[in-house]
Amino acid sequence: MSTMTIDQMFQSSTRPRSTVRLTRRGRVVVVMLALMAVLAVGIVVAAGSVATDKAGTPEPSAVVMVGPGDTLWDIAAAAADDGDVASMIDRISKLNALDSGMLVSGQRLLIPVD
């Protein structure tokens, strides 16, 4: 009777086991090649940018000085001809790159003029 271990059961008897091992230099080369491949993919993806050399048409606007006690809602309500204050607040925020609705007295805001 013979004894067989699990390792021997799943080994192919016709093919010898590979003993290829990466040295430290080999691992560094593999990592560098992987990083270069990721960089190449990033460059290819970034090459499809939609930016152009020509400037866009500026939105007609007026400059408003923020007074003491003024809020973005008050300024937008005065500028909104159609009464849609929320969309005017959004347009003012985008035009002035505002992170929040907080305004400072003396601040100059660009207000879209239709």
Biopython code that builds the backbone (N, CA, C, O; Angstrom):
import numpy as np
from Bio.PDB.StructureBuilder import StructureBuilder

atoms = [
    (1, "MET", "N", (0.833, -1.153, 0.000)),
    (1, "MET", "CA", (0.000, 0.000, 0.000)),
    (1, "MET", "C", (0.893, 1.237, 0.000)),
    (1, "MET", "O", (1.934, 1.273, 0.657)),
    (2, "SER", "N", (0.472, 2.229, -0.737)),
    (2, "SER", "CA", (1.296, 3.437, -0.823)),
    (2, "SER", "C", (0.549, 4.602, -0.184)),
    (2, "SER", "O", (-0.681, 4.627, -0.121)),
    (3, "THR", "N", (1.313, 5.532, 0.274)),
    (3, "THR", "CA", (0.740, 6.720, 0.892)),
    (3, "THR", "C", (0.863, 7.886, -0.084)),
    (3, "THR", "O", (1.921, 8.121, -0.667)),
    (4, "MET", "N", (-0.229, 8.599, -0.244)),
    (4, "MET", "CA", (-0.226, 9.722, -1.172)),
    (4, "MET", "C", (-0.727, 10.950, -0.417)),
    (4, "MET", "O", (-1.754, 10.900, 0.260)),
    (5, "THR", "N", (0.012, 12.053, -0.541)),
    (5, "THR", "CA", (-0.415, 13.286, 0.110)),
    (5, "THR", "C", (-1.238, 14.112, -0.878)),
    (5, "THR", "O", (-1.256, 13.829, -2.076)),
    (6, "ILE", "N", (-1.913, 15.126, -0.364)),
    (6, "ILE", "CA", (-2.750, 15.967, -1.214)),
    (6, "ILE", "C", (-1.900, 16.683, -2.255)),
    (6, "ILE", "O", (-2.332, 16.848, -3.396)),
    (7, "ASP", "N", (-0.697, 17.109, -1.878)),
    (7, "ASP", "CA", (0.181, 17.779, -2.835)),
    (7, "ASP", "C", (0.482, 16.863, -4.018)),
    (7, "ASP", "O", (0.505, 17.313, -5.164)),
    (8, "GLN", "N", (0.702, 15.633, -3.753)),
    (8, "GLN", "CA", (1.041, 14.699, -4.818)),
    (8, "GLN", "C", (-0.174, 14.366, -5.679)),
    (8, "GLN", "O", (-0.018, 14.024, -6.851)),
    (9, "MET", "N", (-1.362, 14.457, -5.128)),
    (9, "MET", "CA", (-2.555, 14.129, -5.899)),
    (9, "MET", "C", (-2.822, 15.166, -6.988)),
    (9, "MET", "O", (-3.271, 14.813, -8.079)),
    (10, "PHE", "N", (-2.552, 16.438, -6.704)),
    (10, "PHE", "CA", (-2.868, 17.481, -7.652)),
    (10, "PHE", "C", (-1.673, 17.904, -8.509)),
    (10, "PHE", "O", (-1.809, 18.803, -9.339)),
    (11, "GLN", "N", (-0.550, 17.302, -8.335)),
    (11, "GLN", "CA", (0.600, 17.609, -9.158)),
    (11, "GLN", "C", (0.538, 16.813, -10.447)),
    (11, "GLN", "O", (0.133, 15.650, -10.476)),
    (12, "SER", "N", (0.951, 17.478, -11.503)),
    (12, "SER", "CA", (1.045, 16.774, -12.782)),
    (12, "SER", "C", (2.377, 16.041, -12.802)),
    (12, "SER", "O", (3.427, 16.642, -12.576)),
    (13, "SER", "N", (2.332, 14.791, -13.064)),
    (13, "SER", "CA", (3.568, 14.006, -13.022)),
    (13, "SER", "C", (4.423, 14.224, -14.256)),
    (13, "SER", "O", (5.617, 13.923, -14.236)),
    (14, "THR", "N", (3.831, 14.748, -15.347)),
    (14, "THR", "CA", (4.608, 14.937, -16.570)),
    (14, "THR", "C", (5.287, 16.302, -16.620)),
    (14, "THR", "O", (6.259, 16.470, -17.355)),
    (15, "ARG", "N", (4.811, 17.261, -15.874)),
    (15, "ARG", "CA", (5.369, 18.604, -15.933)),
    (15, "ARG", "C", (6.080, 18.927, -14.620)),
    (15, "ARG", "O", (5.471, 18.854, -13.553)),
    (16, "PRO", "N", (7.353, 19.282, -14.690)),
    (16, "PRO", "CA", (8.058, 19.621, -13.450)),
    (16, "PRO", "C", (7.584, 20.977, -12.919)),
    (16, "PRO", "O", (7.145, 21.845, -13.673)),
    (17, "ARG", "N", (7.682, 21.120, -11.663)),
    (17, "ARG", "CA", (7.253, 22.343, -10.994)),
    (17, "ARG", "C", (8.214, 23.491, -11.326)),
    (17, "ARG", "O", (9.431, 23.306, -11.327)),
    (18, "SER", "N", (7.657, 24.685, -11.610)),
    (18, "SER", "CA", (8.476, 25.838, -11.953)),
    (18, "SER", "C", (9.089, 26.431, -10.696)),
    (18, "SER", "O", (8.429, 26.546, -9.663)),
    (19, "THR", "N", (10.327, 26.797, -10.792)),
    (19, "THR", "CA", (11.012, 27.389, -9.640)),
    (19, "THR", "C", (11.474, 28.812, -9.954)),
    (19, "THR", "O", (12.503, 29.258, -9.448)),
    (20, "VAL", "N", (10.707, 29.527, -10.795)),
    (20, "VAL", "CA", (11.066, 30.897, -11.135)),
    (20, "VAL", "C", (10.665, 31.800, -9.978)),
    (20, "VAL", "O", (9.521, 31.787, -9.525)),
    (21, "ARG", "N", (11.617, 32.574, -9.517)),
    (21, "ARG", "CA", (11.353, 33.515, -8.444)),
    (21, "ARG", "C", (11.937, 34.860, -8.837)),
    (21, "ARG", "O", (12.993, 34.940, -9.463)),
    (22, "LEU", "N", (11.224, 35.923, -8.455)),
    (22, "LEU", "CA", (11.704, 37.259, -8.770)),
    (22, "LEU", "C", (12.654, 37.742, -7.684)),
    (22, "LEU", "O", (12.393, 37.596, -6.490)),
    (23, "THR", "N", (13.739, 38.309, -8.123)),
    (23, "THR", "CA", (14.661, 38.925, -7.178)),
    (23, "THR", "C", (14.116, 40.304, -6.823)),
    (23, "THR", "O", (13.080, 40.723, -7.339)),
    (24, "ARG", "N", (14.804, 40.990, -5.960)),
    (24, "ARG", "CA", (14.369, 42.333, -5.589)),
    (24, "ARG", "C", (14.388, 43.248, -6.813)),
    (24, "ARG", "O", (13.467, 44.039, -7.014)),
    (25, "ARG", "N", (15.422, 43.141, -7.618)),
    (25, "ARG", "CA", (15.501, 43.950, -8.829)),
    (25, "ARG", "C", (14.364, 43.604, -9.784)),
    (25, "ARG", "O", (13.804, 44.494, -10.423)),
    (26, "GLY", "N", (14.024, 42.352, -9.888)),
    (26, "GLY", "CA", (12.923, 41.936, -10.755)),
    (26, "GLY", "C", (11.591, 42.503, -10.299)),
    (26, "GLY", "O", (10.782, 42.924, -11.125)),
    (27, "ARG", "N", (11.352, 42.520, -8.985)),
    (27, "ARG", "CA", (10.121, 43.100, -8.463)),
    (27, "ARG", "C", (10.067, 44.595, -8.737)),
    (27, "ARG", "O", (9.008, 45.123, -9.074)),
    (28, "VAL", "N", (11.205, 45.290, -8.595)),
    (28, "VAL", "CA", (11.250, 46.726, -8.886)),
    (28, "VAL", "C", (10.936, 46.974, -10.357)),
    (28, "VAL", "O", (10.198, 47.904, -10.683)),
    (29, "VAL", "N", (11.483, 46.161, -11.238)),
    (29, "VAL", "CA", (11.229, 46.315, -12.675)),
    (29, "VAL", "C", (9.749, 46.088, -12.979)),
    (29, "VAL", "O", (9.163, 46.830, -13.768)),
    (30, "VAL", "N", (9.147, 45.093, -12.376)),
    (30, "VAL", "CA", (7.730, 44.817, -12.617)),
    (30, "VAL", "C", (6.865, 45.978, -12.112)),
    (30, "VAL", "O", (5.923, 46.381, -12.795)),
    (31, "VAL", "N", (7.164, 46.509, -10.950)),
    (31, "VAL", "CA", (6.404, 47.633, -10.410)),
    (31, "VAL", "C", (6.575, 48.858, -11.297)),
    (31, "VAL", "O", (5.601, 49.562, -11.566)),
    (32, "MET", "N", (7.794, 49.127, -11.756)),
    (32, "MET", "CA", (8.032, 50.288, -12.625)),
    (32, "MET", "C", (7.291, 50.130, -13.952)),
    (32, "MET", "O", (6.728, 51.103, -14.454)),
    (33, "LEU", "N", (7.278, 48.952, -14.519)),
    (33, "LEU", "CA", (6.542, 48.724, -15.759)),
    (33, "LEU", "C", (5.041, 48.932, -15.553)),
    (33, "LEU", "O", (4.367, 49.485, -16.422)),
    (34, "ALA", "N", (4.527, 48.499, -14.430)),
    (34, "ALA", "CA", (3.106, 48.699, -14.141)),
    (34, "ALA", "C", (2.795, 50.185, -13.979)),
    (34, "ALA", "O", (1.778, 50.661, -14.484)),
    (35, "LEU", "N", (3.655, 50.918, -13.286)),
    (35, "LEU", "CA", (3.446, 52.355, -13.127)),
    (35, "LEU", "C", (3.514, 53.085, -14.463)),
    (35, "LEU", "O", (2.737, 54.008, -14.708)),
    (36, "MET", "N", (4.439, 52.674, -15.325)),
    (36, "MET", "CA", (4.542, 53.298, -16.649)),
    (36, "MET", "C", (3.302, 53.002, -17.490)),
    (36, "MET", "O", (2.858, 53.852, -18.261)),
    (37, "ALA", "N", (2.749, 51.814, -17.346)),
    (37, "ALA", "CA", (1.526, 51.480, -18.082)),
    (37, "ALA", "C", (0.359, 52.327, -17.596)),
    (37, "ALA", "O", (-0.432, 52.803, -18.411)),
    (38, "VAL", "N", (0.233, 52.526, -16.286)),
    (38, "VAL", "CA", (-0.832, 53.361, -15.742)),
    (38, "VAL", "C", (-0.650, 54.804, -16.202)),
    (38, "VAL", "O", (-1.630, 55.462, -16.552)),
    (39, "LEU", "N", (0.572, 55.304, -16.209)),
    (39, "LEU", "CA", (0.845, 56.660, -16.679)),
    (39, "LEU", "C", (0.491, 56.807, -18.148)),
    (39, "LEU", "O", (-0.080, 57.823, -18.544)),
    (40, "ALA", "N", (0.818, 55.809, -18.965)),
    (40, "ALA", "CA", (0.493, 55.866, -20.390)),
    (40, "ALA", "C", (-1.015, 55.897, -20.604)),
    (40, "ALA", "O", (-1.503, 56.639, -21.457)),
    (41, "VAL", "N", (-1.752, 55.106, -19.845)),
    (41, "VAL", "CA", (-3.217, 55.118, -19.963)),
    (41, "VAL", "C", (-3.761, 56.482, -19.545)),
    (41, "VAL", "O", (-4.681, 56.996, -20.183)),
    (42, "GLY", "N", (-3.208, 57.078, -18.484)),
    (42, "GLY", "CA", (-3.638, 58.402, -18.048)),
    (42, "GLY", "C", (-3.387, 59.463, -19.098)),
    (42, "GLY", "O", (-4.220, 60.349, -19.292)),
    (43, "ILE", "N", (-2.257, 59.391, -19.777)),
    (43, "ILE", "CA", (-1.951, 60.364, -20.829)),
    (43, "ILE", "C", (-2.909, 60.205, -21.996)),
    (43, "ILE", "O", (-3.366, 61.199, -22.560)),
    (44, "VAL", "N", (-3.216, 58.981, -22.365)),
    (44, "VAL", "CA", (-4.146, 58.745, -23.473)),
    (44, "VAL", "C", (-5.538, 59.262, -23.123)),
    (44, "VAL", "O", (-6.206, 59.860, -23.967)),
    (45, "VAL", "N", (-5.975, 59.038, -21.901)),
    (45, "VAL", "CA", (-7.296, 59.502, -21.483)),
    (45, "VAL", "C", (-7.326, 61.028, -21.424)),
    (45, "VAL", "O", (-8.309, 61.643, -21.838)),
    (46, "ALA", "N", (-6.265, 61.640, -20.916)),
    (46, "ALA", "CA", (-6.220, 63.095, -20.795)),
    (46, "ALA", "C", (-6.091, 63.779, -22.158)),
    (46, "ALA", "O", (-6.418, 64.958, -22.286)),
    (47, "ALA", "N", (-5.625, 63.065, -23.160)),
    (47, "ALA", "CA", (-5.471, 63.663, -24.486)),
    (47, "ALA", "C", (-6.822, 63.986, -25.105)),
    (47, "ALA", "O", (-6.886, 64.781, -26.043)),
    (48, "GLY", "N", (-7.878, 63.409, -24.620)),
    (48, "GLY", "CA", (-9.209, 63.667, -25.152)),
    (48, "GLY", "C", (-9.879, 64.855, -24.486)),
    (48, "GLY", "O", (-11.107, 64.911, -24.422)),
    (49, "SER", "N", (-9.100, 65.806, -23.991)),
    (49, "SER", "CA", (-9.649, 66.980, -23.315)),
    (49, "SER", "C", (-10.486, 67.809, -24.267)),
    (49, "SER", "O", (-10.203, 67.866, -25.463)),
    (50, "VAL", "N", (-11.506, 68.444, -23.742)),
    (50, "VAL", "CA", (-12.402, 69.238, -24.570)),
    (50, "VAL", "C", (-12.061, 70.729, -24.510)),
    (50, "VAL", "O", (-12.809, 71.549, -25.043)),
    (51, "ALA", "N", (-10.967, 71.083, -23.883)),
    (51, "ALA", "CA", (-10.574, 72.486, -23.801)),
    (51, "ALA", "C", (-10.134, 72.985, -25.170)),
    (51, "ALA", "O", (-9.571, 72.233, -25.966)),
    (52, "THR", "N", (-10.398, 74.271, -25.438)),
    (52, "THR", "CA", (-10.003, 74.863, -26.710)),
    (52, "THR", "C", (-9.134, 76.083, -26.467)),
    (52, "THR", "O", (-9.005, 76.553, -25.336)),
    (53, "ASP", "N", (-8.537, 76.594, -27.543)),
    (53, "ASP", "CA", (-7.718, 77.789, -27.443)),
    (53, "ASP", "C", (-8.554, 79.056, -27.442)),
    (53, "ASP", "O", (-8.086, 80.108, -27.006)),
    (54, "LYS", "N", (-9.773, 78.969, -27.921)),
    (54, "LYS", "CA", (-10.630, 80.144, -28.055)),
    (54, "LYS", "C", (-11.465, 80.338, -26.792)),
    (54, "LYS", "O", (-11.990, 79.389, -26.210)),
    (55, "ALA", "N", (-11.565, 81.586, -26.399)),
    (55, "ALA", "CA", (-12.377, 81.899, -25.223)),
    (55, "ALA", "C", (-13.855, 81.838, -25.587)),
    (55, "ALA", "O", (-14.227, 82.098, -26.731)),
    (56, "GLY", "N", (-14.686, 81.499, -24.627)),
    (56, "GLY", "CA", (-16.125, 81.453, -24.844)),
    (56, "GLY", "C", (-16.710, 82.856, -24.802)),
    (56, "GLY", "O", (-16.021, 83.828, -24.496)),
    (57, "THR", "N", (-17.972, 82.937, -25.112)),
    (57, "THR", "CA", (-18.634, 84.244, -25.059)),
    (57, "THR", "C", (-19.024, 84.526, -23.613)),
    (57, "THR", "O", (-19.677, 83.704, -22.971)),
    (58, "PRO", "N", (-18.626, 85.677, -23.106)),
    (58, "PRO", "CA", (-18.953, 85.992, -21.711)),
    (58, "PRO", "C", (-20.437, 86.296, -21.549)),
    (58, "PRO", "O", (-21.081, 86.834, -22.450)),
    (59, "GLU", "N", (-20.958, 85.943, -20.392)),
    (59, "GLU", "CA", (-22.359, 86.224, -20.097)),
    (59, "GLU", "C", (-22.491, 87.700, -19.739)),
    (59, "GLU", "O", (-21.725, 88.202, -18.916)),
    (60, "PRO", "N", (-23.450, 88.407, -20.344)),
    (60, "PRO", "CA", (-23.611, 89.818, -19.997)),
    (60, "PRO", "C", (-23.938, 89.959, -18.515)),
    (60, "PRO", "O", (-24.844, 89.304, -18.000)),
    (61, "SER", "N", (-23.188, 90.821, -17.841)),
    (61, "SER", "CA", (-23.361, 90.936, -16.398)),
    (61, "SER", "C", (-23.151, 92.363, -15.942)),
    (61, "SER", "O", (-22.608, 93.198, -16.665)),
    (62, "ALA", "N", (-23.591, 92.620, -14.736)),
    (62, "ALA", "CA", (-23.403, 93.910, -14.075)),
    (62, "ALA", "C", (-22.751, 93.655, -12.727)),
    (62, "ALA", "O", (-22.896, 92.576, -12.152)),
    (63, "VAL", "N", (-22.032, 94.654, -12.226)),
    (63, "VAL", "CA", (-21.358, 94.518, -10.936)),
    (63, "VAL", "C", (-22.235, 95.152, -9.856)),
    (63, "VAL", "O", (-22.715, 96.276, -10.001)),
    (64, "VAL", "N", (-22.429, 94.405, -8.775)),
    (64, "VAL", "CA", (-23.226, 94.885, -7.647)),
    (64, "VAL", "C", (-22.346, 94.840, -6.403)),
    (64, "VAL", "O", (-21.674, 93.842, -6.144)),
    (65, "MET", "N", (-22.355, 95.924, -5.640)),
    (65, "MET", "CA", (-21.615, 95.974, -4.379)),
    (65, "MET", "C", (-22.537, 95.498, -3.260)),
    (65, "MET", "O", (-23.654, 95.993, -3.113)),
    (66, "VAL", "N", (-22.061, 94.536, -2.477)),
    (66, "VAL", "CA", (-22.848, 93.997, -1.367)),
    (66, "VAL", "C", (-22.816, 94.997, -0.221)),
    (66, "VAL", "O", (-21.748, 95.418, 0.223)),
    (67, "GLY", "N", (-23.994, 95.368, 0.246)),
    (67, "GLY", "CA", (-24.105, 96.315, 1.360)),
    (67, "GLY", "C", (-24.288, 95.583, 2.671)),
    (67, "GLY", "O", (-24.475, 94.366, 2.684)),
    (68, "PRO", "N", (-24.235, 96.318, 3.788)),
    (68, "PRO", "CA", (-24.447, 95.673, 5.088)),
    (68, "PRO", "C", (-25.868, 95.119, 5.181)),
    (68, "PRO", "O", (-26.835, 95.820, 4.883)),
    (69, "GLY", "N", (-25.985, 93.879, 5.589)),
    (69, "GLY", "CA", (-27.290, 93.245, 5.741)),
    (69, "GLY", "C", (-27.831, 92.620, 4.469)),
    (69, "GLY", "O", (-28.886, 91.986, 4.507)),
    (70, "ASP", "N", (-27.138, 92.779, 3.329)),
    (70, "ASP", "CA", (-27.596, 92.161, 2.086)),
    (70, "ASP", "C", (-27.349, 90.660, 2.116)),
    (70, "ASP", "O", (-26.334, 90.193, 2.632)),
    (71, "THR", "N", (-28.277, 89.927, 1.563)),
    (71, "THR", "CA", (-28.122, 88.477, 1.440)),
    (71, "THR", "C", (-28.133, 88.117, -0.033)),
    (71, "THR", "O", (-28.566, 88.902, -0.877)),
    (72, "LEU", "N", (-27.659, 86.942, -0.324)),
    (72, "LEU", "CA", (-27.653, 86.470, -1.704)),
    (72, "LEU", "C", (-29.087, 86.351, -2.220)),
    (72, "LEU", "O", (-29.346, 86.602, -3.397)),
    (73, "TRP", "N", (-30.011, 85.973, -1.351)),
    (73, "TRP", "CA", (-31.417, 85.862, -1.745)),
    (73, "TRP", "C", (-31.975, 87.228, -2.149)),
    (73, "TRP", "O", (-32.675, 87.338, -3.156)),
    (74, "ASP", "N", (-31.668, 88.274, -1.365)),
    (74, "ASP", "CA", (-32.158, 89.624, -1.678)),
    (74, "ASP", "C", (-31.608, 90.118, -3.014)),
    (74, "ASP", "O", (-32.346, 90.672, -3.829)),
    (75, "ILE", "N", (-30.331, 89.916, -3.230)),
    (75, "ILE", "CA", (-29.700, 90.364, -4.476)),
    (75, "ILE", "C", (-30.272, 89.599, -5.659)),
    (75, "ILE", "O", (-30.545, 90.191, -6.703)),
    (76, "ALA", "N", (-30.457, 88.282, -5.510)),
    (76, "ALA", "CA", (-31.005, 87.462, -6.592)),
    (76, "ALA", "C", (-32.465, 87.826, -6.858)),
    (76, "ALA", "O", (-32.897, 87.831, -8.011)),
    (77, "ALA", "N", (-33.227, 88.130, -5.810)),
    (77, "ALA", "CA", (-34.635, 88.499, -5.992)),
    (77, "ALA", "C", (-34.752, 89.812, -6.751)),
    (77, "ALA", "O", (-35.661, 89.977, -7.565)),
    (78, "ALA", "N", (-33.849, 90.744, -6.495)),
    (78, "ALA", "CA", (-33.879, 92.018, -7.217)),
    (78, "ALA", "C", (-33.461, 91.839, -8.673)),
    (78, "ALA", "O", (-33.923, 92.578, -9.542)),
    (79, "ALA", "N", (-32.597, 90.874, -8.947)),
    (79, "ALA", "CA", (-32.089, 90.675, -10.310)),
    (79, "ALA", "C", (-32.973, 89.744, -11.134)),
    (79, "ALA", "O", (-32.919, 89.782, -12.363)),
    (80, "ALA", "N", (-33.779, 88.917, -10.491)),
    (80, "ALA", "CA", (-34.598, 87.936, -11.214)),
    (80, "ALA", "C", (-35.830, 88.615, -11.786)),
    (80, "ALA", "O", (-36.729, 89.011, -11.044)),
    (81, "ASP", "N", (-35.872, 88.751, -13.108)),
    (81, "ASP", "CA", (-37.017, 89.383, -13.757)),
    (81, "ASP", "C", (-38.230, 88.462, -13.786)),
    (81, "ASP", "O", (-39.370, 88.909, -13.660)),
    (82, "ASP", "N", (-37.967, 87.171, -13.953)),
    (82, "ASP", "CA", (-39.068, 86.219, -14.077)),
    (82, "ASP", "C", (-39.562, 85.704, -12.726)),
    (82, "ASP", "O", (-40.524, 84.938, -12.676)),
    (83, "GLY", "N", (-38.928, 86.107, -11.646)),
    (83, "GLY", "CA", (-39.362, 85.689, -10.319)),
    (83, "GLY", "C", (-38.764, 84.381, -9.855)),
    (83, "GLY", "O", (-39.072, 83.933, -8.750)),
    (84, "ASP", "N", (-37.909, 83.740, -10.666)),
    (84, "ASP", "CA", (-37.278, 82.470, -10.286)),
    (84, "ASP", "C", (-35.978, 82.774, -9.539)),
    (84, "ASP", "O", (-34.895, 82.791, -10.124)),
    (85, "VAL", "N", (-36.110, 83.011, -8.247)),
    (85, "VAL", "CA", (-34.982, 83.445, -7.429)),
    (85, "VAL", "C", (-33.960, 82.324, -7.264)),
    (85, "VAL", "O", (-32.756, 82.581, -7.265)),
    (86, "ALA", "N", (-34.425, 81.087, -7.124)),
    (86, "ALA", "CA", (-33.509, 79.965, -6.908)),
    (86, "ALA", "C", (-32.560, 79.782, -8.089)),
    (86, "ALA", "O", (-31.367, 79.555, -7.887)),
    (87, "SER", "N", (-33.067, 79.875, -9.316)),
    (87, "SER", "CA", (-32.184, 79.715, -10.478)),
    (87, "SER", "C", (-31.238, 80.909, -10.603)),
    (87, "SER", "O", (-30.107, 80.748, -11.062)),
    (88, "MET", "N", (-31.683, 82.109, -10.202)),
    (88, "MET", "CA", (-30.803, 83.280, -10.234)),
    (88, "MET", "C", (-29.687, 83.137, -9.203)),
    (88, "MET", "O", (-28.550, 83.530, -9.467)),
    (89, "ILE", "N", (-29.997, 82.581, -8.034)),
    (89, "ILE", "CA", (-28.962, 82.320, -7.023)),
    (89, "ILE", "C", (-27.931, 81.356, -7.588)),
    (89, "ILE", "O", (-26.730, 81.542, -7.397)),
    (90, "ASP", "N", (-28.398, 80.328, -8.281)),
    (90, "ASP", "CA", (-27.488, 79.352, -8.881)),
    (90, "ASP", "C", (-26.598, 80.013, -9.933)),
    (90, "ASP", "O", (-25.397, 79.751, -9.982)),
    (91, "ARG", "N", (-27.175, 80.861, -10.766)),
    (91, "ARG", "CA", (-26.395, 81.553, -11.803)),
    (91, "ARG", "C", (-25.369, 82.498, -11.188)),
    (91, "ARG", "O", (-24.231, 82.565, -11.653)),
    (92, "ILE", "N", (-25.763, 83.229, -10.142)),
    (92, "ILE", "CA", (-24.835, 84.143, -9.469)),
    (92, "ILE", "C", (-23.711, 83.357, -8.808)),
    (92, "ILE", "O", (-22.549, 83.757, -8.877)),
    (93, "SER", "N", (-24.049, 82.247, -8.171)),
    (93, "SER", "CA", (-23.031, 81.420, -7.510)),
    (93, "SER", "C", (-22.025, 80.876, -8.504)),
    (93, "SER", "O", (-20.823, 80.884, -8.235)),
    (94, "LYS", "N", (-22.496, 80.402, -9.651)),
    (94, "LYS", "CA", (-21.588, 79.879, -10.671)),
    (94, "LYS", "C", (-20.742, 80.988, -11.297)),
    (94, "LYS", "O", (-19.551, 80.797, -11.541)),
    (95, "LEU", "N", (-21.349, 82.136, -11.556)),
    (95, "LEU", "CA", (-20.645, 83.245, -12.189)),
    (95, "LEU", "C", (-19.534, 83.798, -11.300)),
    (95, "LEU", "O", (-18.496, 84.239, -11.794)),
    (96, "ASN", "N", (-19.757, 83.773, -9.990)),
    (96, "ASN", "CA", (-18.779, 84.312, -9.039)),
    (96, "ASN", "C", (-17.973, 83.237, -8.324)),
    (96, "ASN", "O", (-17.151, 83.553, -7.464)),
    (97, "ALA", "N", (-18.197, 81.963, -8.667)),
    (97, "ALA", "CA", (-17.496, 80.825, -8.045)),
    (97, "ALA", "C", (-17.640, 80.863, -6.521)),
    (97, "ALA", "O", (-16.657, 80.745, -5.790)),
    (98, "LEU", "N", (-18.869, 81.029, -6.061)),
    (98, "LEU", "CA", (-19.135, 81.070, -4.625)),
    (98, "LEU", "C", (-19.276, 79.654, -4.083)),
    (98, "LEU", "O", (-19.970, 78.820, -4.666)),
    (99, "ASP", "N", (-18.611, 79.391, -2.963)),
    (99, "ASP", "CA", (-18.726, 78.084, -2.312)),
    (99, "ASP", "C", (-19.973, 78.006, -1.444)),
    (99, "ASP", "O", (-20.557, 76.935, -1.273)),
    (100, "SER", "N", (-20.372, 79.140, -0.902)),
    (100, "SER", "CA", (-21.546, 79.174, -0.036)),
    (100, "SER", "C", (-22.318, 80.455, -0.310)),
    (100, "SER", "O", (-21.903, 81.279, -1.125)),
    (101, "GLY", "N", (-23.424, 80.613, 0.363)),
    (101, "GLY", "CA", (-24.235, 81.804, 0.198)),
    (101, "GLY", "C", (-23.801, 82.956, 1.089)),
    (101, "GLY", "O", (-24.482, 83.980, 1.146)),
    (102, "MET", "N", (-22.682, 82.808, 1.783)),
    (102, "MET", "CA", (-22.225, 83.845, 2.701)),
    (102, "MET", "C", (-21.574, 84.983, 1.915)),
    (102, "MET", "O", (-20.681, 84.760, 1.098)),
    (103, "LEU", "N", (-22.035, 86.198, 2.175)),
    (103, "LEU", "CA", (-21.491, 87.382, 1.517)),
    (103, "LEU", "C", (-20.890, 88.309, 2.561)),
    (103, "LEU", "O", (-21.267, 88.275, 3.733)),
    (104, "VAL", "N", (-19.946, 89.141, 2.118)),
    (104, "VAL", "CA", (-19.285, 90.082, 3.000)),
    (104, "VAL", "C", (-19.605, 91.490, 2.516)),
    (104, "VAL", "O", (-19.600, 91.746, 1.312)),
    (105, "SER", "N", (-19.876, 92.383, 3.417)),
    (105, "SER", "CA", (-20.165, 93.768, 3.052)),
    (105, "SER", "C", (-18.961, 94.354, 2.305)),
    (105, "SER", "O", (-17.822, 94.246, 2.758)),
    (106, "GLY", "N", (-19.236, 94.972, 1.160)),
    (106, "GLY", "CA", (-18.174, 95.536, 0.334)),
    (106, "GLY", "C", (-17.731, 94.605, -0.781)),
    (106, "GLY", "O", (-16.968, 95.011, -1.657)),
    (107, "GLN", "N", (-18.194, 93.375, -0.761)),
    (107, "GLN", "CA", (-17.848, 92.398, -1.796)),
    (107, "GLN", "C", (-18.530, 92.790, -3.104)),
    (107, "GLN", "O", (-19.670, 93.253, -3.100)),
    (108, "ARG", "N", (-17.831, 92.604, -4.217)),
    (108, "ARG", "CA", (-18.399, 92.880, -5.532)),
    (108, "ARG", "C", (-18.851, 91.574, -6.159)),
    (108, "ARG", "O", (-18.100, 90.600, -6.207)),
    (109, "LEU", "N", (-20.079, 91.566, -6.635)),
    (109, "LEU", "CA", (-20.652, 90.380, -7.267)),
    (109, "LEU", "C", (-21.022, 90.704, -8.709)),
    (109, "LEU", "O", (-21.515, 91.790, -9.012)),
    (110, "LEU", "N", (-20.774, 89.741, -9.587)),
    (110, "LEU", "CA", (-21.252, 89.844, -10.953)),
    (110, "LEU", "C", (-22.658, 89.270, -10.994)),
    (110, "LEU", "O", (-22.887, 88.149, -10.540)),
    (111, "ILE", "N", (-23.597, 90.028, -11.533)),
    (111, "ILE", "CA", (-24.993, 89.620, -11.623)),
    (111, "ILE", "C", (-25.358, 89.478, -13.090)),
    (111, "ILE", "O", (-25.158, 90.421, -13.856)),
    (112, "PRO", "N", (-25.892, 88.324, -13.515)),
    (112, "PRO", "CA", (-26.280, 88.172, -14.925)),
    (112, "PRO", "C", (-27.378, 89.152, -15.302)),
    (112, "PRO", "O", (-28.344, 89.349, -14.563)),
    (113, "VAL", "N", (-27.208, 89.762, -16.468)),
    (113, "VAL", "CA", (-28.199, 90.700, -16.974)),
    (113, "VAL", "C", (-28.796, 90.079, -18.225)),
    (113, "VAL", "O", (-28.069, 89.729, -19.155)),
    (114, "ASP", "N", (-30.115, 89.941, -18.255)),
    (114, "ASP", "CA", (-30.757, 89.339, -19.429)),
    (114, "ASP", "C", (-31.239, 90.385, -20.389)),
    (114, "ASP", "O", (-31.803, 90.053, -21.431)),
]
sb = StructureBuilder()
sb.init_structure("model")
sb.init_model(0)
sb.init_chain("A")
sb.init_seg("    ")
for serial, (resi, resn, name, xyz) in enumerate(atoms, 1):
    if name == "N":
        sb.init_residue(resn, " ", resi, " ")
    sb.init_atom(name, np.array(xyz, "f"), 0.0, 1.0, " ", f" {name:<3s}", serial, name[0])
structure = sb.get_structure()
